[in-house]
């Protein structure tokens, strides 16, 4: 058994998001932070319509980014 920690919650989606959409997570977070929308579901919808993300991936990125920003 290894002692490496598997990401939990929204971060667990990050490897598949990077692989599927070809952008690093930091780039997605920058896009979210520069978006005109500020509310969670507005940002999720924006990522889905403007960038073609699936709902789960968009939701994970928004949740993680907003949580980081609120913790700062």
GIKAPE-V38926 format. One record per backbone hydrogen bond with DSSP energy under -1.0 kcal/mol. NH is the residue of the N-H (numbers start at 1). CO is the residue of the C=O. If there is no record, write none. Layout:
nh=<NH | NH>
co=<CO | CO>
This chain:
nh=<12 | 13 | 14 | 17 | 18 | 19 | 20 | 21 | 22 | 28 | 29 | 30 | 31 | 32 | 33 | 34 | 43 | 44 | 45 | 46 | 47 | 48 | 49 | 50 | 51 | 53 | 58 | 59 | 60 | 61 | 62 | 63 | 64 | 65 | 66 | 67 | 68 | 69 | 70 | 71>
co=<9 | 10 | 11 | 13 | 14 | 15 | 16 | 17 | 18 | 24 | 25 | 26 | 27 | 28 | 29 | 30 | 39 | 40 | 41 | 42 | 43 | 44 | 45 | 46 | 47 | 47 | 54 | 55 | 56 | 57 | 58 | 59 | 60 | 61 | 62 | 63 | 64 | 65 | 66 | 67>
